[in-house]
Amino acid sequence: MTSNGKRLEGLSEKIFLDRYAMKDLNYKKTTVGDTVLVLTKDDPKFPQKEVGEVIALNNNIATIQLRSGDTFESPLERTTRPLELTPEALWDRLATALASVEKTEEKRAEWTAKFRELLDDWKLVPGGRIAAGAGASDELTLFNCYVIPSPKDSRGGIMETLSQMTEIMSRGGGVGINLSSLRPRRALVRGVNGSSSGSVSWGGLFSYTTGLIEQGGSRRGALMLMMNDWHPDLLEFITVKQQMGLVTNANLSVCVSNGFMKAVKEDLDWDLVFPDTSDPEYDELWDGNLTKWRDELGKAVNVYKTVRARDVWHTIIESAWKSAEPGIVFIEYYNDMSNSWYYNPIICTNPCGEQGLPAWGVCNLSALNLSKFVDNKEVEWDKLATAVRYSVRFLDNVIDATPYHFEENEANQKGERRVGLGSMGLAEMLIKLEIRYGSTESLEFLDKLYNFIAREAYLASAEIAEEKGSFPMFDTEKFLMSGFMKQFDDEVRDAIREKGIRNVTLLTQAPTGSTGTMVGTSTGIEPFYAFEYYRQSRLGFDKQYVPIAKDWVDQNPDQDFPDFFVSAMTLSAEDHVRVQAAIQKWVDSSISKTANAPHDFTVEDTKRLYELAFDLGCKGVTIYRDGSRDVQVLSTDKKEDKTEAKAESTTEATTAEAKETTVAAQPAATAPVKAGKKKSEYSKRPKKLSGATYKMNTPLGKAYITVNEVDGHPYEVLVNVGKAGSDVFAMSEALGRVSTLFLRFGELPDGNKARLLIKHLKGIGGSGAVGFGANRVESIPDAVAKALEMHLDGEDENASVAAASEPKYVKASPEPQHDHDFEDDFHGGNRDFCPSCGSASLLPAEGCKTCTSCGYSKCS
């Protein structure tokens, strides 16, 4: 195995050695001079690993010089010794392993060389399972994506699904489950003479078990739960995440049909239905496919409720606006476009949403690094064509090289040979071409680029079919009748008629969080999240640049970026969706993509965005509104001038009164504290309060701090930072609740409880700070103290002069406006604590989350 070559540096090296390089788990073989990964922080929740070199051994204790220059002593059993120290060693292994399934020695030699050429310089970046497993172990699956059948509607069936899910997750696979096969809540269960707890409650069981796997396994369990738009539990499913603790370890999406969208547009009623469970063949035949049950088998269904389609649609939109969930998959359109429409319907997607699959479907993923195919502001089309064709064979060989732990997966995959070639580095490619991501010019270019990739992929698959045979379920005319195949020109269609085709699907745009970070380019089809950001180290927060941005800054000092340097949050949400639609046209599976929207994006804006996605032909859509679920004000019209807005709590409140909070922009009548109460008595919250909301940047994100008052004195503090369900959000909310408890309970002789609270919170420091001078904010507690101080004394106008470059803390209206700069990109209210390194550097992108500090990704 070749070990020559240049080592990666910094975070790239750590990701490579930790996740993808082969390792010798026998730590007793470690010697002085070896490169090792060492566990520097043995915390069950936030373990930390670092890369270093062994400089001394004393019995079982190794002295390791870390890449930072520090030395660290550790027992050898807390170290791991990589056998591959450079990408070249990885590429050698992968090329040999994937060419080994070729039939002759000549073919094996030919494709080892071609795969090695393809992998060199990261032109093709294999999916994480392939990189870690190919040629390394006969036990490691090379597949990332799994969808298992909808559960049989019985206790035994549910437990069987639970067992299947657990087995797949324990081997590193993400799982998608459609819950629509389970009878609705309160439906009769004759076997136990009772009623059902409903499909959503069983979804909670799958979610809970996923959490256990996350705690006990080496990587997070990933789960997608879906429900069809006709199910009687639909509204409960849409809103379940607004109740704490019910479904916390799963992504949720609604499967939306064309009929439902028609009902929405025409303002029609919509029936929520379920099969007649008294049918004697129900247990045997019902599998969650309503069309087959009702239309093909002629079986009866019961209407549980008739609702207004627009009301259901609004509930979906409002929930997505609040919390980015549920996502939407246009499942009927997906199946109309699917090449497997005639024998194997798509029922669900994998956890990140890019791969729609049938029951027992799997997919193997890799990504072309598009940034490698630009020279002198021109696309190298010939080199790209060769890379696409080699990549199709590479992925097709994975199907024969991987071990199968489930017979059903093997039968399904070898029957249709589904592969998913995607891309990363698109944003970097566009910058090199000086094309602004999201512009009209970019949409025209993307249509040309992804059409080119699709044509080359399908022609390559046809050539492989001529050599090795088509996938067993191939039917020429039915295959060519799919919505996707109708888009191709005669050259592609004639090639398939003549030669057949090796793979039922070929293209998928997956998130590439860890691998993209390792390679140092933009992930998936996303724009760069920002061009400068902060990385936490032992010295605190260090500002770093995206490499292509740093190169430009070095060459153009003291100049602003040109307009083709565009980041995720400077794009409009419509730009995100239009880019997704342009690429989706030429992707036979789907796309993991987040439409980033500013904080002041309204529910009506979200509704228009989701309907635009449907009209443009997207197969699904997910929105992330900056600071989702941070701010409690709900507005359906950003032009509406209101002095009061009802605050809707997205988490469980400590008291019933807390759920009735009203935030007012102008003073309103308040309920005074009753006279004569004991000093130790807890003051019950009035139903209506007035106050103000203060917006300021903190080291952990943009904070919205509401101070409500009674008789001119601070009485209640609401603190919102981060996304609900995150640790940042939980701790900031707890700080607000405890502060409120202090302000409401008892009195002080001088009546200045707020001043005492300020004294104890002000100046508390954390791992970093933002701002300068009087505007410097050390932590969230420090921000609360400053908000209280401003509320009592008014804003210090002189302080703003010293910090003109900061988005200063300001008194905000109940509908805070979004102002954006580079700091907002990585100090926006959407970071969370990383479960790997513990830093507040976990950012949403591509329907996933990636840590900018250590490279951890929920989807890798």
C-alpha positions in Angstrom: 0.0 0.0 0.0 1.5 3.4 -1.0 2.0 5.8 1.8 3.9 8.5 0.0 2.3 11.8 -0.6 1.4 15.1 1.2 -0.4 15.0 4.5 -3.5 17.1 5.0 -3.4 19.9 7.6 -5.5 21.2 10.4 -9.1 20.2 10.5 -8.9 18.3 7.2 -6.2 16.0 8.6 -8.2 15.3 11.7 -11.4 14.4 9.8 -9.4 12.2 7.4 -7.5 10.3 10.1 -10.5 9.9 12.4 -13.2 8.9 10.0 -11.8 7.6 6.8 -8.3 6.3 7.2 -7.6 2.6 8.0 -6.5 2.1 11.6 -4.7 -0.5 13.6 -6.8 -1.0 16.7 -4.1 -2.9 18.5 -2.6 -0.1 20.4 0.2 -2.3 21.7 2.0 -2.0 18.3 2.4 1.8 18.8 6.0 3.0 18.7 7.8 6.3 19.1 7.4 8.4 16.0 3.9 7.0 15.1 1.1 9.4 14.3 -1.9 8.8 16.5 -5.4 10.1 17.3 -5.6 10.6 21.1 -8.6 11.1 23.3 -7.8 14.4 25.0 -11.2 14.9 26.6 -12.9 11.8 27.9 -16.4 13.2 28.2 -19.3 10.9 27.3 -21.2 13.7 25.7 -18.4 15.9 24.4 -15.3 13.7 23.7 -12.4 15.4 22.0 -9.7 13.9 19.8 -6.5 15.4 18.6 -3.8 14.4 16.2 -0.2 14.1 17.4 3.0 12.2 17.2 4.3 9.8 19.9 7.6 11.2 21.3 8.0 8.9 24.3 6.7 5.7 25.7 6.8 4.7 29.4 5.2 1.3 29.8 1.6 1.9 28.8 1.8 5.8 28.9 2.5 7.7 25.7 3.8 11.2 25.6 2.3 12.8 22.5 3.2 16.1 20.8 -0.1 17.5 19.5 -0.3 19.4 16.2 -0.8 22.5 18.3 2.7 22.0 19.8 1.4 21.0 23.2 2.4 17.7 24.8 -0.2 15.4 26.2 0.2 12.1 28.2 -2.3 9.4 27.7 -2.7 5.6 28.2 -2.2 3.8 24.9 -5.7 2.4 25.0 -7.0 5.9 24.5 -5.1 6.3 21.3 -5.7 5.1 17.7 -3.0 4.5 15.2 -4.0 5.3 11.6 -2.4 3.1 9.0 -3.1 5.6 6.2 -1.6 9.0 6.8 -2.1 10.6 3.4 -5.0 10.8 0.9 -2.8 8.9 -1.6 -2.9 5.8 0.6 -6.7 6.0 0.8 -7.0 6.4 -3.0 -4.8 3.4 -3.6 -7.0 1.3 -1.3 -10.3 2.4 -2.8 -9.1 2.0 -6.4 -7.9 -1.5 -5.8 -11.0 -2.6 -3.8 -13.6 -1.3 -6.2 -11.8 -2.6 -9.3 -11.5 -6.1 -7.6 -15.0 -7.1 -8.7 -14.2 -6.8 -12.4 -14.2 -10.2 -14.1 -10.8 -10.5 -15.6 -7.2 -9.6 -14.5 -7.0 -7.2 -17.5 -10.1 -5.4 -16.5 -9.1 -5.2 -12.8 -5.7 -3.6 -13.8 -7.4 -1.2 -16.3 -10.0 0.0 -13.8 -7.6 0.2 -10.8 -5.6 2.7 -12.9 -8.7 4.6 -14.0 -10.3 4.7 -10.5 -6.9 5.9 -9.1 -6.8 8.7 -11.7 -10.4 9.6 -10.8 -9.8 9.8 -7.1 -6.5 11.7 -7.4 -6.6 15.3 -6.1 -10.2 14.6 -4.8 -11.8 14.8 -8.2 -14.3 12.2 -7.0 -14.9 12.2 -3.2 -16.4 8.9 -2.1 -19.2 8.8 0.3 -18.2 8.3 3.9 -19.2 4.6 4.1 -17.3 3.8 1.0 -14.2 5.7 2.1 -14.2 4.0 5.5 -15.1 0.5 4.5 -14.0 -0.4 1.0 -11.0 -2.7 1.2 -10.9 -2.2 5.0 -13.3 -4.8 6.3 -15.7 -7.4 5.1 -18.2 -6.3 7.8 -18.6 -2.6 7.0 -21.5 -1.6 4.7 -20.7 0.8 2.0 -24.3 2.2 1.9 -25.4 5.3 3.7 -29.1 5.3 2.9 -31.8 2.9 3.9 -35.6 2.9 3.8 -37.4 0.0 5.5 -41.0 -1.1 4.9 -43.8 0.7 6.7 -44.5 -1.2 9.9 -47.1 -3.9 9.9 -50.1 -2.5 11.9 -49.6 -4.8 14.9 -47.5 -4.9 18.0 -45.3 -7.6 16.5 -45.0 -5.7 13.2 -43.9 -2.5 15.1 -41.3 -4.4 17.1 -40.0 -6.0 13.9 -39.5 -2.6 12.3 -37.8 -1.4 15.5 -35.4 -4.3 15.3 -34.6 -3.7 11.7 -34.0 0.0 12.3 -31.8 -0.7 15.3 -29.7 -3.2 13.3 -29.1 -0.8 10.4 -28.3 2.1 12.7 -25.8 0.1 14.7 -23.9 -0.5 11.4 -23.8 3.2 10.6 -26.8 3.5 8.2 -29.5 6.2 8.3 -33.1 5.0 8.2 -36.3 6.3 6.7 -39.7 5.0 7.9 -43.2 6.0 6.6 -45.6 5.7 9.5 -48.8 5.8 7.4 -49.4 2.1 7.7 -50.2 2.4 11.4 -53.9 2.9 12.4 -54.8 6.4 13.8 -55.1 7.4 17.4 -58.2 6.0 19.2 -58.9 3.6 16.4 -60.4 0.3 17.6 -58.0 -2.6 18.3 -60.1 -5.6 18.5 -57.4 -8.0 19.7 -57.1 -6.1 23.0 -60.6 -4.7 23.1 -59.2 -1.2 23.3 -58.0 1.7 21.1 -54.8 2.5 19.4 -52.3 5.1 20.8 -51.8 6.2 17.2 -49.0 6.3 14.6 -47.3 9.4 16.1 -46.8 7.7 19.5 -45.1 4.8 17.8 -43.0 7.3 15.9 -41.9 8.5 19.3 -40.7 5.0 20.1 -38.6 4.9 17.0 -37.2 8.4 17.9 -36.4 7.4 21.4 -34.5 4.3 20.3 -32.5 6.4 17.8 -31.4 8.5 20.8 -30.2 5.5 22.6 -28.1 4.4 19.6 -26.7 7.9 19.5 -25.6 7.7 23.1 -24.1 4.2 22.9 -22.7 4.0 19.3 -19.8 5.5 17.6 -21.9 7.8 15.4 -25.3 9.3 15.7 -28.3 7.3 14.7 -30.2 9.2 11.9 -33.9 8.8 11.4 -36.5 10.2 9.0 -40.2 9.8 9.8 -42.8 10.5 7.2 -46.6 10.5 7.0 -48.9 10.8 3.9 -51.3 13.7 3.6 -54.4 11.4 3.9 -53.6 10.0 7.3 -56.0 10.9 10.2 -53.1 11.6 12.5 -51.6 14.2 10.1 -52.2 17.3 12.1 -50.8 15.6 15.3 -47.7 14.6 13.2 -47.2 18.1 11.9 -47.2 19.7 15.3 -45.7 17.0 17.4 -42.3 18.7 17.8 -44.1 21.7 19.5 -44.5 19.4 22.5 -41.2 18.7 24.3 -39.9 15.3 24.5 -42.2 13.4 22.2 -40.2 13.1 19.0 -36.7 14.5 19.5 -34.3 12.3 17.5 -35.9 12.3 14.1 -36.4 14.5 11.1 -40.1 14.8 10.0 -41.6 15.3 6.5 -45.1 15.2 5.1 -45.6 13.2 1.9 -47.8 15.6 -0.2 -49.8 14.4 -3.2 -50.8 16.3 -6.4 -54.4 16.0 -5.3 -53.7 17.7 -2.0 -51.9 20.6 -3.7 -54.9 21.0 -6.1 -57.2 21.1 -3.1 -55.0 23.8 -1.5 -55.0 25.9 -4.7 -58.7 25.6 -5.3 -59.7 25.9 -1.6 -61.3 22.4 -1.4 -62.1 20.1 1.4 -59.8 17.2 2.1 -60.7 13.8 3.6 -58.5 12.2 6.2 -59.0 8.5 5.7 -57.8 5.0 6.7 -58.6 1.5 5.5 -61.4 -0.5 7.1 -59.5 -2.5 9.7 -62.3 -5.0 10.0 -61.6 -6.2 6.5 -60.7 -10.0 6.8 -57.6 -9.4 4.6 -56.4 -6.2 6.4 -53.6 -7.8 8.4 -52.3 -9.7 5.3 -52.6 -7.0 2.6 -52.4 -3.6 4.2 -48.8 -2.2 3.8 -49.4 1.6 3.8 -50.1 1.9 0.1 -53.5 3.5 0.0 -53.7 3.6 -3.8 -53.1 -0.1 -4.0 -55.6 -0.8 -1.2 -58.4 1.3 -2.5 -58.0 1.5 -6.3 -56.2 -1.7 -7.2 -57.7 -4.1 -4.6 -61.1 -2.3 -4.4 -61.0 -2.3 -0.6 -63.0 0.1 1.6 -61.7 3.1 3.5 -63.3 5.1 6.3 -63.3 8.8 6.4 -62.2 9.9 9.9 -62.4 13.7 9.3 -63.0 16.2 6.6 -60.8 19.3 6.8 -60.1 22.4 4.7 -57.0 21.6 2.7 -55.7 25.2 3.1 -56.0 24.9 6.9 -53.8 21.8 6.9 -51.4 23.5 4.5 -51.2 26.6 6.7 -50.4 24.4 9.7 -47.5 22.8 7.8 -46.2 26.2 6.7 -46.5 27.7 10.2 -44.7 24.8 11.8 -41.9 25.0 9.2 -41.7 28.7 9.7 -41.3 28.3 13.4 -38.9 25.3 13.5 -37.8 24.2 10.0 -40.0 21.1 10.4 -41.8 19.3 9.0 -40.2 19.3 5.6 -42.3 18.4 2.5 -41.8 15.7 -0.1 -44.0 15.9 -3.1 -44.3 12.1 -3.2 -46.7 11.7 -6.1 -44.6 13.9 -8.3 -41.5 12.1 -7.1 -43.0 8.8 -8.3 -44.2 10.2 -11.6 -40.6 11.2 -12.3 -39.1 8.0 -10.9 -37.6 5.4 -13.2 -38.9 2.7 -10.9 -42.5 3.9 -11.1 -43.7 0.7 -12.8 -42.5 -1.8 -10.3 -41.1 -0.3 -7.0 -42.8 2.9 -5.7 -40.9 5.4 -3.6 -42.3 5.5 -0.1 -39.9 7.5 2.0 -36.5 9.2 1.9 -33.4 8.8 3.9 -32.8 11.1 6.9 -31.4 14.0 4.9 -34.0 13.8 2.3 -31.9 13.5 -0.9 -32.6 9.9 -1.6 -36.2 8.7 -2.1 -36.3 4.9 -1.9 -38.7 2.0 -2.1 -39.1 -0.5 0.8 -35.7 -2.1 1.5 -34.1 0.4 -0.9 -30.5 1.4 -0.4 -28.1 3.8 -2.2 -24.4 4.3 -2.3 -23.1 7.9 -2.7 -20.1 9.8 -4.0 -19.6 13.4 -5.1 -17.7 15.0 -8.0 -15.7 17.9 -6.8 -16.7 20.5 -9.4 -14.1 23.0 -8.3 -11.5 20.7 -9.8 -12.9 21.1 -13.3 -12.3 24.8 -13.9 -9.2 26.3 -15.5 -8.7 30.0 -16.4 -12.4 30.8 -15.9 -13.6 28.0 -18.2 -15.2 24.6 -17.5 -13.0 21.6 -18.6 -15.9 19.7 -20.2 -13.8 16.8 -21.5 -12.2 16.1 -18.1 -15.6 16.4 -16.4 -17.1 13.9 -18.9 -14.4 11.4 -18.3 -14.8 11.8 -14.5 -18.6 11.2 -14.7 -18.2 8.1 -16.8 -15.5 6.6 -14.5 -17.6 7.5 -11.4 -20.7 5.6 -12.7 -18.6 2.4 -13.0 -17.0 3.1 -9.6 -20.4 3.3 -7.9 -21.9 0.4 -9.8 -18.9 -1.8 -8.6 -19.8 -0.8 -5.0 -23.0 -2.8 -5.3 -21.0 -5.9 -5.9 -18.2 -5.1 -3.4 -20.2 -4.3 -0.3 -21.3 -6.9 2.2 -25.0 -7.3 2.7 -26.3 -7.8 6.2 -30.0 -8.0 5.2 -31.2 -10.3 2.5 -34.0 -8.0 1.6 -31.5 -5.1 0.9 -29.4 -7.4 -1.3 -32.4 -8.6 -3.3 -33.7 -5.1 -3.8 -30.4 -3.4 -4.6 -29.1 -6.1 -7.0 -32.6 -6.0 -8.7 -32.3 -2.3 -9.5 -28.6 -1.3 -8.9 -29.5 2.2 -7.6 -26.5 4.6 -7.4 -26.2 8.2 -6.4 -23.6 10.4 -8.0 -23.7 13.9 -6.7 -21.5 17.0 -6.5 -19.7 19.2 -4.1 -17.7 22.4 -4.8 -20.5 24.0 -6.9 -20.2 27.3 -5.1 -16.5 27.3 -5.5 -16.8 26.5 -9.2 -19.2 29.4 -9.7 -16.8 31.8 -8.0 -14.0 30.6 -10.2 -16.2 31.3 -13.2 -17.2 34.7 -11.8 -20.9 33.7 -11.9 -23.1 34.8 -9.0 -24.9 31.9 -7.4 -28.7 32.4 -7.7 -28.5 34.9 -10.6 -30.3 34.4 -13.9 -26.9 33.6 -15.5 -26.3 30.9 -12.9 -29.6 29.2 -13.5 -28.8 29.0 -17.2 -25.4 27.6 -16.5 -26.7 25.1 -14.0 -29.2 23.8 -16.5 -26.3 23.3 -18.9 -23.9 21.8 -16.3 -26.3 19.3 -14.7 -27.8 18.3 -18.1 -24.3 17.5 -19.2 -23.6 15.4 -16.1 -26.9 13.5 -16.4 -26.3 12.7 -20.1 -22.8 11.5 -19.5 -24.0 9.4 -16.6 -26.8 7.7 -18.5 -24.7 7.1 -21.6 -22.0 5.5 -19.3 -24.6 3.3 -17.6 -25.9 2.2 -21.0 -22.3 1.2 -22.0 -21.9 -0.8 -18.8 -25.2 -2.5 -19.5 -23.9 -3.5 -23.0 -20.9 -5.1 -21.3 -22.4 -6.5 -18.1 -26.2 -6.5 -18.6 -29.0 -4.2 -17.5 -30.5 -4.2 -14.0 -32.9 -7.2 -13.7 -36.1 -5.2 -13.4 -35.4 -3.2 -16.5 -38.3 -2.9 -19.0 -37.2 -0.7 -21.9 -40.5 1.1 -22.9 -41.8 1.4 -19.3 -38.4 2.8 -18.2 -38.4 5.4 -21.0 -42.0 6.5 -20.0 -40.8 7.9 -16.6 -41.1 11.7 -16.3 -37.4 12.0 -15.9 -36.5 10.0 -19.0 -38.9 12.0 -21.2 -36.6 15.0 -20.7 -33.7 13.4 -22.5 -32.8 13.9 -26.2 -32.9 11.1 -28.7 -29.2 10.2 -28.4 -29.7 9.1 -24.8 -33.0 7.4 -25.3 -31.8 5.5 -28.4 -28.7 4.4 -26.6 -30.9 2.9 -23.8 -33.1 1.2 -26.4 -30.1 -0.3 -28.1 -27.9 -1.2 -25.1 -30.2 -1.2 -22.1 -29.1 0.5 -18.8 -27.2 -0.8 -15.8 -28.8 1.3 -13.1 -32.4 2.4 -12.3 -31.2 5.7 -11.0 -27.8 7.4 -11.2 -27.9 10.9 -9.6 -28.4 12.2 -6.1 -27.4 15.5 -4.5 -26.5 14.5 -1.0 -25.1 16.6 1.8 -21.3 16.3 2.0 -20.6 18.0 5.3 -17.6 16.0 6.6 -16.1 15.1 3.3 -16.6 18.6 1.9 -15.0 20.1 5.0 -12.1 17.6 4.7 -11.5 18.5 1.1 -11.8 22.2 1.8 -14.6 23.2 -0.7 -18.2 24.1 -0.6 -20.5 21.3 0.5 -23.1 19.7 -1.8 -24.9 22.2 -4.0 -25.0 24.8 -1.3 -23.3 28.2 -1.4 -20.6 28.9 1.2 -22.4 29.6 4.5 -19.9 32.5 5.0 -16.5 33.4 3.8 -15.0 34.2 7.2 -15.8 32.5 10.5 -14.5 31.7 13.9 -13.0 28.4 15.0 -12.7 27.6 18.7 -9.2 26.5 19.9 -7.3 26.4 23.1 -6.6 30.1 22.5 -10.3 31.0 22.1 -12.0 32.0 18.8 -9.8 32.5 15.8 -11.0 34.1 12.6 -10.6 31.9 9.6 -11.4 32.3 5.9 -12.8 29.9 3.3 -9.6 29.1 1.2 -10.9 30.7 -2.0 -12.0 33.8 -0.2 -8.6 34.0 1.7 -6.8 33.8 -1.6 -8.9 36.7 -3.0 -8.3 38.8 0.1 -4.5 38.2 0.0 -4.5 39.2 -3.7 -6.8 42.2 -3.2 -6.1 43.7 0.1 -8.5 46.4 1.5 -11.0 45.7 -1.2 -14.6 44.4 -0.9 -15.5 41.1 -2.3 -17.0 41.2 -5.9 -20.7 40.4 -6.2 -20.0 36.8 -7.3 -18.8 36.0 -3.8 -22.2 35.3 -2.3 -23.0 33.5 0.9 -26.0 31.5 2.0 -27.6 34.2 4.1 -27.1 37.0 1.6 -29.2 35.1 -0.9 -32.9 35.4 -0.9 -34.9 32.2 -0.1 -36.3 32.3 -3.6 -32.8 32.2 -5.0 -32.1 29.1 -3.0 -35.3 27.4 -4.4 -34.7 28.4 -8.0 -31.2 27.0 -7.8 -32.6 23.8 -6.4 -35.2 23.5 -9.1 -32.7 24.1 -11.9 -30.5 21.3 -10.6 -33.5 19.0 -9.7 -34.5 18.9 -13.4 -31.5 16.8 -14.1 -31.3 14.7 -10.9 -33.3 11.5 -11.0 -33.4 11.1 -7.2 -33.5 14.2 -5.1 -31.6 16.9 -3.4 -30.6 17.8 0.2 -30.9 21.6 0.2 -31.8 24.2 2.7 -33.5 27.4 1.6 -32.1 29.9 4.1 -34.4 32.8 4.9 -33.9 36.0 7.0 -35.4 36.2 10.4 -38.2 38.6 9.3 -39.4 36.1 6.6 -43.1 35.7 7.4 -45.5 32.8 7.3 -47.0 34.2 4.1 -43.5 34.4 2.6 -42.9 30.7 3.6 -46.2 29.7 2.0 -45.2 31.4 -1.3 -41.8 29.7 -1.1 -43.2 26.2 -0.7 -45.7 26.7 -3.5 -42.9 28.1 -5.7 -40.9 24.9 -5.0 -43.9 22.8 -6.1 -44.5 24.8 -9.2 -40.9 24.7 -10.2 -40.7 20.9 -10.0 -38.7 20.4 -6.8 -39.3 17.0 -5.2 -39.1 18.4 -1.7 -38.4 21.6 0.2 -37.0 22.6 3.6 -36.6 26.2 4.9 -34.4 27.4 7.6 -35.4 30.9 8.9 -32.6 32.6 10.6 -33.2 32.1 14.4 -36.1 29.8 13.9 -38.1 29.4 17.1 -35.9 32.0 18.7 -38.4 34.8 18.6 -41.9 34.3 19.8 -43.7 36.9 17.7 -45.8 35.4 14.9 -46.7 37.6 12.0 -48.4 36.7 8.7 -47.7 40.1 7.1 -44.5 42.0 7.7 -46.1 45.2 6.5 -48.8 45.1 9.1 -48.3 47.7 11.8 -49.3 46.2 15.1 -48.5 47.4 18.6 -49.1 44.0 20.1 -48.4 40.5 19.0 -49.1 37.3 20.8 -46.0 35.4 21.7 -46.4 31.7 21.1 -44.1 29.5 23.3 -42.5 26.6 21.4 -41.4 24.8 24.6 -43.2 23.7 27.7 -43.8 26.5 30.1 -43.5 26.2 33.8 -47.0 27.6 34.4 -50.1 27.9 32.4 -49.9 31.7 32.7 -46.5 31.6 30.9 -48.2 30.4 27.7 -50.2 33.6 27.6 -47.3 36.0 27.3 -47.9 39.2 25.3 -45.0 41.4 24.1 -46.0 45.0 23.3 -44.0 47.6 21.4 -45.7 50.4 23.3 -46.8 50.6 26.9 -50.1 48.8 27.7 -52.3 48.5 30.7 -50.8 46.1 33.3 -52.2 44.3 36.3 -50.5 45.9 39.4 -49.1 43.7 42.1 -51.6 43.3 44.9 -51.0 45.3 48.0 -50.4 43.6 51.3 -48.8 40.4 50.1 -46.1 38.8 52.1 -42.5 39.6 51.0 -41.8 35.9 50.5 -44.9 35.3 48.4 -44.5 34.4 44.7 -46.1 37.0 42.5 -48.5 35.4 40.0 -48.1 36.6 36.4 -50.7 39.0 35.1 -52.3 38.0 31.8 -51.0 41.0 30.1 -47.7 42.7 30.3 -45.9 45.5 28.4 -42.2 45.8 27.8 -39.6 45.7 25.0 -37.4 43.2 23.1 -33.6 43.9 22.8 -31.6 42.4 20.0 -27.9 41.9 20.4 -25.1 39.6 19.2 -23.6 37.2 21.7 -20.7 34.7 21.3 -23.3 32.0 20.9 -25.6 33.7 18.4 -28.0 36.6 18.0 -30.1 37.0 21.2 -33.6 38.4 21.6 -34.1 39.4 25.2 -37.6 40.6 26.2 -38.0 42.5 29.4 -41.6 42.9 30.6 -42.5 45.1 33.6 -45.1 45.8 36.2 -45.5 49.3 37.7 -42.3 50.3 35.9 -40.1 47.6 37.3 -38.7 44.6 35.4 -40.9 41.6 36.2 -40.2 39.0 33.5 -37.2 38.1 31.3 -37.5 36.0 28.2 -34.2 34.9 26.6 -34.1 33.4 23.1 -30.9 32.2 21.5 -30.5 29.3 19.1 -32.9 26.8 17.7 -35.5 25.1 19.9 -34.3 21.6 20.8 -30.7 22.8 21.0 -28.6 23.1 24.1 -28.0 26.8 23.4 -31.7 27.4 23.3 -32.4 25.3 26.5 -29.8 27.1 28.6 -30.8 30.5 27.4 -34.4 29.8 28.2 -33.5 28.5 31.6 -31.6 31.7 32.3 -34.7 33.7 31.5 -36.9 31.5 33.6 -34.6 31.7 36.6 -34.2 35.5 36.2 -38.0 35.8 36.1 -38.4 33.7 39.2 -35.9 35.9 41.0 -37.8 39.1 39.9 -41.2 37.7 40.9 -40.4 36.1 44.3 -40.4 38.4 47.3 -39.0 41.9 47.6 -35.8 43.8 48.7 -35.9 46.8 51.1 -34.8 49.2 48.3 -36.9 47.5 45.7 -34.0 47.2 43.3 -34.1 43.5 42.5 -33.2 44.1 38.8 -30.1 46.0 39.9 -29.0 43.1 42.0 -29.6 40.7 39.1 -27.5 42.9 36.8 -24.7 43.0 39.3 -24.5 39.2 39.4 -24.8 38.6 35.6 -22.8 41.4 34.2 -19.3 40.6 33.1 -19.7 36.8 33.2 -17.3 35.6 30.5 -17.4 32.6 28.2 -15.2 31.1 25.5 -15.3 34.3 23.3 -16.8 37.7 23.0 -18.3 40.0 20.3 -18.2 43.8 20.1 -15.9 46.4 21.4 -15.9 48.9 24.3 -19.2 49.4 26.0 -20.8 47.3 23.3 -18.7 44.2 24.1 -20.8 41.2 25.1 -18.9 38.5 26.9 -21.7 35.9 27.1 -25.4 35.3 27.2 -25.7 36.2 30.9 -23.7 39.4 30.2 -26.2 40.2 27.4 -29.1 39.8 29.8 -27.5 42.2 32.2 -27.0 44.7 29.5 -30.6 44.4 28.3 -31.9 45.0 31.8 -29.5 47.9 32.2 -30.7 49.5 29.0 -34.3 48.9 30.0 -33.8 50.7 33.3 -31.4 53.5 32.1 -32.0 53.8 28.3 -29.3 53.0 25.7 -26.0 54.8 26.0 -25.8 56.7 22.7 -22.0 57.3 23.2 -21.3 53.6 23.3 -22.3 53.1 19.6 -19.4 55.3 18.4 -16.8 52.8 19.7 -18.3 49.9 17.9 -19.5 51.2 14.6 -18.6 47.9 12.9 -20.9 45.9 15.1 -24.6 45.2 14.7 -25.1 46.9 18.1 -27.6 45.9 20.6 -30.8 47.8 20.1 -34.3 47.9 21.4 -36.3 45.9 18.9 -39.9 46.0 17.9 -42.0 42.8 18.4 -41.1 41.9 14.8 -37.2 42.4 14.8 -35.8 43.3 11.4 -33.0 41.2 9.9 -29.7 43.1 9.3 -27.0 41.0 7.8 -23.2 41.0 7.7 -20.4 38.5 8.0 -20.8 38.3 11.8 -24.4 37.3 11.3 -23.3 34.4 9.2 -21.5 32.7 12.1 -23.0 34.6 15.0 -26.6 34.2 13.8 -29.0 32.4 16.1 -28.6 29.1 14.5 -25.5 27.5 16.1 -25.6 24.7 18.6 -23.1 22.8 20.7 -21.2 20.1 18.8 -21.7 16.6 20.4 -18.1 15.8 19.3 -16.0 18.7 20.5 -18.5 20.7 22.6 -17.9 24.0 20.9 -20.8 26.1 19.8 -19.9 25.6 16.1 -22.7 23.3 14.8 -24.3 24.9 11.8 -27.3 23.9 9.6 -26.7 23.3 5.9 -28.1 20.9 3.3 -30.7 19.6 5.7 -27.9 18.6 8.0 -25.5 20.1 10.6 -21.8 20.4 10.5 -19.3 21.6 13.1 -16.9 24.3 11.8 -14.5 23.5 14.6 -13.9 19.8 14.5 -15.7 18.8 11.2 -18.4 16.6 12.9 -21.4 16.0 10.7 -24.8 14.5 11.7 -25.1 13.0 8.3 -21.7 11.4 7.8 
